[in-house]
Amino acid sequence: MTSGVVNSGLLGSRFDSLASNTIDYWMLPDDDSMTMDRALEAVSAAPALPDASLQLYVHVPICAQNCTFCAFTGANSISYKMAERYADLVIWQLTDLIGRTQVSGHHIRSVHIGGGSPDLLGSHVGRVLEGIRGLPGCTDATEFSVEMTLSTTKPAFIEELVGHGVTKASFGVQTLDPELRAHMRQPTSLAHLPKVLDMIGGRIPIVNADLITCLPGQSLGLAMDDLQALIEHPDINAISSYLLTSGASPSLVGGLLSGALPPQAPPQDRALMRLNTYGTLLRAGWVRRGTNTYIDPVSVPADDLAKISGNECLGQSHHSDFLIGAGASAISSMPGVRLEQVSPIGQWMAAAERKEHPLWLSKCATVPQTDAALWVFPLRHEGLPQDRYDWMVANGALDDTQVRTLQDFCAEGLVRHTRQGYELTVVGEVFMGHLVRLLKKDANRRAVDDYITEGYALGNAIADGRLADQRIVNNRQAVDLHLGTGG
């Protein structure tokens, strides 16, 4: 580092560990007084500011796997018999929610269909894609990204993606090592990978493979071997490399505590896995286009690369944005509004059939997060533009602690400040989860911390036998029932 600041933590930073969680930063404190009318009125009142963008997310809570690391299995169904009806209902919900907003008819920047395993919609994914294509504001410039699971993807699903002009197909590889895959409750063989790539046949511009680093039993060498194999793969031109974060997955915590899973590598090796991942991708000439996603610009047409919004529809990039989510467990973020759908698919569908929005009201909020661009920017490949930072300061969106924290990160070499604005350094990228958390205001940071603490409490209950290691434990909407702390 050139900052002159000397720290004794990992990679010369202030941190002695990697982040415990990296997915739930848009959480806010629970509001037990929330009502349906108040939540939906806030949707209608959310202002369409000049720099507003519109993104859509569809969640498909159907999956045949129960991966140890996954935080999204809590209310997943293993039945896809309801796929056709579910597809119709998410289009109803998207259409209704968009129609309530002041950005109805605005250009739709991106669409992300995730899960779960959207491939288990089969050919019915075409109903979702066709419905979204028919929405006002959806154009040829709209990004369409769809996830799938290698072991359950069938040709009919791929043909629908190709026929509807999907921009990016994404699937989890996680690791090539059979033993590590077994620990994560994944098929030990990757025989489905070449089959799926053959189905795609080069007809989808961006083919993205997910990797996870810091898995139980994974060494630095194994992690780098996985990465190099995917970089060199002729049919893969995007890689999302995720940090395994135990705070989101009680099953993982339980397995590590009980000894059912082998230990993770020492903290220094885990930090090196992240540092070497980013360094290797940059040396290969790949460019960051997402929270943890890098794309090979040589093999992707410029027009398709330009479509990539780069946040995988995780949430707003700043307070003016509209991210509208449909489906069980889906989350929406709009100016001054956060909506969270109920998780169990049966409960969600029953309400949607009645044309009611199945909101988990206590997890919804009507709180402006005008500081969002500050704490989101470590997740964004383009960083924080100077004019957006200046606007937040001028409008009192940031408190003194947030301003000071950002400047400290610059002094420590975790963030780089240029005339254009603020961006992560490579070392800052290693610790991005910590940076996001520390740039939030106190109350909102506590909401994230409470979520992580809750995950560890559930993991401890699994480890000592008070809870069975089952999918339902990941349904945090039922956490009081899981831990026996409520009705």
Secondary structure, 3 states (H helix, E strand, C coil): CCCCCCCCCHHHCCCCCCCCCCCCCCCCCCCCCCCHHHHHHHHHHCCCCCCCCEEEEEEECECCCCCCCCCCCCCCECCCCCHHHHHHHHHHHHHHHHHHCCCCCCCEEEEEEEECCHHHHHHHHHHHHHHHHCCCCCCCCCEEEEEECHHHCCHHHHHHHHHCCCCEEEEEEECCCHHHHHHCCCCCCCCHHHHHHHHHCCCCCEEEEEEEECCCCCCHHHHHHHHHHHHCCCCCCEEEEEECCHHHCHHHHHHHHHCCCCCCCCHHHHHHHHHHHHHHHHHCCCEECCCCEEECCCCCCHHHHHHCCCCCCCCCCCCCCEEEEECCCCEEEECCEEEEECCCHHHHHHHHHCCCCCECHHHCECCCCCCHHHHHHHHCCCCEEHHHHHHHHHCCCCCHHHHHHHHHHHHCCCEEECCCEEEECHHHHHCHHHHHHHCCCHHHHHHHHHHHHHHHHHHHHHHCCCCCCCHHHHCHHHHHHHHCCCC
